Amino acid sequence: MALHKGAEDASADRERELSVNPFYAAADPVSGMTTAPPKHHLPDGPMPPMPAYQLVHDELMLDGNARLNLATFVTTWMEPQAGVLMAECRDKNMIDKDEYPRTAELERRCVAMIADLWNAPDPSTAVGCSTTGSSEACMLAGMALKRRWAQRNADRYPASARPNLVMGVNVQVCWEKFCNFWEVEARLVPMEGERFHLDPQAAADLCDENTIGVVSVLGSTFDGSYEPVSEVCAALDALQERTGLDIPVHVDGASGAMVAPFLDEDLVWDFRLPRVKSINTSGHKYGLVFPGVGWALWRSPEELPEELVFRVNYLGGDMPTFALNFSRPGAQVVAQYYTFVRLGRDGYRAVQQASRDIACGLADRIGAMNEFQLLTRGNELPVFAFTTAPDVKSFDVFDVSRRLRERGWLVPAYTFPANREDLSVLRVVIRNGFSSDLGELLLQDLTQLLPELHRQDHPLSDETGKPTAFHH
């Protein structure tokens, strides 16, 4: 979560006291508060619930419209019935498995369903857990990789060996955090030319006796493309034949692991590859659940060191747990189970296909415009990236993003990392709930703002500087 500072000037609260609408008073419009409560320290006394709600509600109106947010991969629409279930379970602490055994059972069933979906050799013995999202799931998977490596190198670690993790420069920031927090060297394969994700041979070339694993991303956040997991495994197979090094693979399937099983059934990326030892996904992305829930699974119990699993005597029960946190609501896990039983394989296939069809349709029409050229077409993740055509000199992707925001659309613009810092793109993420009608409205607004952009003398970012990259 972002770190926030307190008020820079506490006196600002007193200087900016606002009159409160008299209608916010609980009963009598002339007997309510006359000023808003302070913002950076607790008020002296309570207020009725309705004025408190209205004050918070009014400020939140200035947030962007989540349904028009084409930057986020996170689910922004669910059925009302799912919302009811979540409301009924938000007071249940997920960690209290002895107190809420049925919620714990639904979590266990979800793990079994996902293990079967990802072709675990024996779904009944595959181990896994729910998390607050893919970031926590990646941390857990990385911890397991490091601990198994440390066990194999007990004679050298920690005295004379420093572990490393190989991955593409396009990985989500959670992997950089993992390497920082757990003292692992991040070995990043840079982008080259028109390759915007991990190169299998380049990854193998970076591996040595201190490599705890290779991370392959099924659905890059930069452009929506799948990394070639099977080719990464093949390169590591060849490495083992030459050197004896046996390097495990973790698949970061934050988005793609809930798309490929339904739309790309012939694509081999999961536990069908013996070298794939663990996989994570975000239930709150293409798992179609409101944030935050994720899943981490290991192909067999041997891949998750028992010493990482804590068995806690809590509220009278022996509770095994593998997590970075403790208390969290059971609502999202229940919502995941609801979505699984509600949709089934055919339902998920229909939902994901609809998103992909809309993404491909939008990409084709934007790619046909003279002002833009496509990097990806939405035919893997329902995500596509595009940039301005080489002959466009009066505006850039940051101008397009800014003007779309004026019309309510949140479309991120960002610069790629090494070795393609020269490339800046726009990215569109299509999720369940984004209809073809909304796609038409996006195209209309994009088309209408182009004449104004053409009238600029030069891109405004030449004067203001390019914004910070956004690729979550």
N, C-alpha and C positions, 0 to 999 in steps of 0.2 A: 504494500500500500504506500501511497505517496506520503512523504513527511511534510507536515505543515507547521508553521510557526504561529505563535500567538499574535495578538494585535501589536503592530509596531508602535502605536500611540494609543494608550489606554484612554486618554482624554477624548479620543475621537468618538467614543460612544456617547459621551455627554454632549458633544458638539452636534451630533447627527441624530438627536432624538426625533422620532417621527410620530406624528399624531396617528392614533389608531382609529380606524373606521368605527364610528359609534355602533353600527349594526353588528360588530363583532362581540359586543357585550352579551352576556349570557341571557339576560331577560330584559333589562331596562336600558335602552340606548343612551340615556343620559347619566347612567351610574357606572359605566365601564371605565377602563383605563384611559388616560389621556396621552400617554407616551408608550412607545414600544419598549420591551424589556432590553436590558443590556445584551450585547453580543459576545463579549469576551470575558465575562465573569458571571457567576450565578446571580439571578435576581434575588432580592431579599425575601420575597414570598411567592406563593403559588398563584396560578391563574386558572380559570375554568378551562376545561379541555377543548371546547370549541374555538375560543380565541387562540389558544396555543396551536391547535391544528391549522387554523387559517393563516397564521403568521408564517409557519413553516411552509405550508402549501404555496403561498403566494411567492415566496422567494424561489422555490423550486421550479416555478413556471419559467424561469429564465434558463433552465437547462435545455439542452437540445432535445428534440423529439426522438426517442429511442427507435421508433419504427423507421425513421428516415436516416438513421445512422448507418451508413454504408462503410464505415471504418471498422466496426466491431464484428468479431466472429461470434459474439455471445448472443444466445437466444433472447429475443425481445417480444415473443408472442407465444402464449400457450392457451389451451382451451380453458374456459371458466371452471370446468370440473377439476382440472389440475390445480388451479388456484385455491379451490375449496379444500382439497386434500392438503395442500401445503399449509393453509391457515389452521387446519385441524392438527397439524403435526409440528408447528413451529415452536411449541413449548416442550417438545420431547428432546432430551439431550441424547444425541446419537451415540455418545460414548457409554451411556448407561445401558449396556446390553442386557444385564440381568433385570433391570427395571422395565425395559421396553423390548421384550423378547421378539415381538412380531416385527417391529422395525428392524431389528438385527437380522431376522430371517429374510426380510425383503432385500436387505443389503447382500446377504449370502446368495440369494437367488440371482440378483443382478450380476454378481461375479461369475456365477456358473453360466449364465446366458452369454456374457461377454466372452468367456473362455471358449465356449462353443462357437460363437460368431467368429473368433479369431483363430479357429482351428488348432486349439491346444491339443497336444497328443492324447491327453486324457483330461477332459474338462472337469471330471470329478476330483482330480488331484491338483489341478492348477490352483495356485494361491493368488489372492488379490485382496484389495481393499478399496473402499471409497475414500476420497480426499476432498479438500475444498476446491480443487480444480487441478488443471494439468501442471501448474507450477509446483504445487506440493507433490504431485505424483512423480514429476521429473526429479525432484530432490530425493524422494524415497528410492527411485530406481538408481540414481547416481550413487547413493549411499550403499546400496547392495552391490553395485559393480565395484566400488572402491574396497569394501570389506572383503569380498571374494578375492580380489587381487592381493590385498594385504595378507590374507591367509595363505595364498600360494607363495608369497614372497616374505614370509615371516623372518627369514634369516637376513634380509636386507632392509626391511622397512621397520621403523622409520629412520634408522641410522644413516643409510647410504642411498636410499632410493626415493625419488619424488614422483608420485603418480601423475599421469596425464590422461586427458580425454580428447579424442579426435572428433571433430564435427565441422560442418560447413559454417562459414561466416554468417550465413543466413538464419542460424538458429534463433529461437526466441530468447529474450533476455534472461529468462529463468535459468538457462544453462550457464550463462556467465555468472549469475549469482551463485549457482551451485559450486562452480570452480573457485570462486572467491571465498565463500563461506567454509568450504570443506578442504581448502588448501590443495587444489588439484590444478595442474597446469592445463590451460585451455589451448589446444592446438587446432587452429582454425584454417580450413581450406578456403582460400579466397575465391571470389568469382572471377571468371575469365571470359571475355568476349560475350557470346550469347548464352553462356552457361551461368545460370543464376543460383545454382545450388551445388550440393556436394558432388565431387568427381570421385568415383570409386577407387581408381588407381592412386590418385593424389592422397586419398584417405589412408590407403594401405601403406603408402610410402612414408607417412608420418608416424606409423606405429612402431613401437619397440617393446622391450621387455617391461617397461614401466607403464604401458598403456592399459588402462582399466577397461576400456571399451570404445566403440565407435557409435555415435548417435546419428541415425538417419531419420530425416523428417518426412513423414507422409503428409505433405501439404504445407509448403513453405508460406509463411505469412507475407513474404515480400511479393509473391506473384501468384500464389495458389497452385504451384506445380508440385507434383510428387517427386521425391527423390527416388532413384533406382535402387530400392532396398536389396533386391535379389542380386544385382550387379555388385553392390558393396559386399555382400556376403561371398560372392564368387571371388572377388579380389582378395578377400581375407582368407578364403580357402587356399588360394594359390600361395599366399604369404605363408600360411602354416606348412604347406608342402615344402617350401624352400627353406624356412627358418625354424620350424617347430613352434612358432608363436601362435597361440590359440586365443584370438581376440574376440570377445563377445560383442554382440550388437544389441543396442536398445533402439526401438522404434518410437520416436515421438510422433504419435498419431493424434495429437491434440484435436485436429479437425478431420483428417483423412481417414482415421480408423473407424469413424462412424459414417463414412461415405463409401469408401472402396468396397466393403463387404456387400453392399447392396447394388452398386452401379458398376463395379469393376471386378466381378467375381473371378475372372480368369487371371487377374493380377496377383502374383505370388509375392507377398510382402510380410506375412505374419508368421505364426508359429509353425507353418509348414516348412519354413527355413530353419534347420536345426541350429544355426548360429544365432538366431533371434532368441534372446533369453528373457526379454521383458518388453512390455508395450504399455504406453499410457494413452489416455484420451480424456477429453473434456466432455462430461455429460452435458455441460451447459453451453456447448457449441453445437455441433451437428448431432449431438445426442438429444437435442431438442428440449432441454430443461432450463428453466431460469437459473441464473448463477446463485450459489456456486457449488458445483459438484464435479469431481473428476474421478478417474479410475486408474489404478496401477495393477498390472497382472504380471506374474512370472510363470514361465512355461511349466515349472515343476517346483516342488518344495526345496530341492537342492539349490536352486538359483537365488533363494532368499535366505541368507544366513540366519539361523535360529537365534543367534545372540543379539540380533537387531529387533527381535520381537519381544516386547515387554508383556509379561503376564502379571496383571495387577489384581490383587484381592480388593475388589471395589463393590461396596454395597452388598456384600455377601456372596459375590460370584467371582470365579476365576476368569479374568477377561484378557485374552490376548489382543494386543494392539500394536500396530505399526503406523505411526503418524507423527507429524511435527507439532500438532496441536492436540488439544484434549476435547473440551466441550464445544459442540456445534449442534445446530438443530438437525433433526431427522427429516425435515420437510423435503429437502432436495433429493435425498435418496428415495423417499416414497414417491416423489414426482417422477424419478427415473423409472421406477418399477411400473408406475401407472402408464408411462409412455410406451414401455416395452410391451405390456400386455394389451394396451389400446391399439397399437399399430401393427405389431408383429413384423415379420420380414417384408411382406408385401406392402404394408403401410409405409414402413420406412423407405422402401424402394420408391414408392410413388412420391413421397414428400421430397426426397433428395433428387429424384429425376426432375420434378417440377422446378426446383431451385437451379439445377444445372441447365435446364432448357431456357429459363429466363436469363441466366448469366450468358449463355452462348448467344442468345438472340440479341441481347444488349451489346455484347462485344462485337458481333458482326456489324451492327449498325453504326457503332462508334468508329470501328475500324474503317468503315466505308467513307467517313468524313475526311475531307482533305486535310483538316487540321491535326489529325491524330494518327498514330500508328500503334498497333497492338504488340505487347510482349507475350501475353498469354490470352487464351480464348475462353476460359471458364469450363473447359472440357475435362478437367480433373477435379479439383475443388471447384464449387460454384463461385469462383473468384477469378477476376481478370485484372491485369495491369496494362496501362497504356501511357504513352508519352506524346508530346507534341511532335509534329512532323518536322524534319530538318529545315524546311524553308519557312517555318513560322518564326518570326523574329520579334513580333510586337507583344507577345505574351508567353508565359510559361505555365507549367502545371500548377505552380503555387497561385498564380492569378486565377486559374480556373477553379481551384479549390475554394479560394476566398469568395469568388462571385457565387458559386453554388451555395456556400454557407449563407449568403444573404437571402437565399430563397428557401432556407430550411434544410438543405441537404448537407450531410456531413460526409465528405469524400476526402480521404487523406491524401496529401501530396508529400513525398519524401525522397531523399537521395539514397541510392544504393551504397553499400559498403565496399571495402577493398575487394577487387581492384576495379570497381566500376563506380567510383565516386562521381564520375562525369555524367551519370545517368540519373535523372529525376523522373518520377512517375506518379500517376494517380492510380489508386486501387479501389475496386468496387467489390464488396462482399455481399453475395445474395444469400439470404437465410429464409427459413420457413416464415411465412407471414409477409414477405415482400412479393407482391403480386405483379402480374404482367401489366396491370393498370398503373401501378406505381412506377413501373419501368417506363411506360409511355410518358408519364409526367416528368420523370427525370430527363428523358430525351428532349422533351419540349423545352424545358428550362435550359438545358445545355445548348440547344440550337439557338434559342433566343438571346443568350448572352454573348455568343460568338461575334456578332457584328460590333458590339461595344468593345470587346477585347481587341479586335483588329484595328480599331481606331487609336489604340494606345501607341505612343512613340516607341516604347520599349517595355519589357517586363518590369513590373513594380518591384519585384524582388531585387532588381539591380540596385535600388535605392535603400530598401529596408533590410536586405539580407534574407537568406533562405531560412525558413523555419526549421526547427529541430525535426529530425526524421521521426516518423510514426509508422510502426509496422507491427502493432500488436494484433 
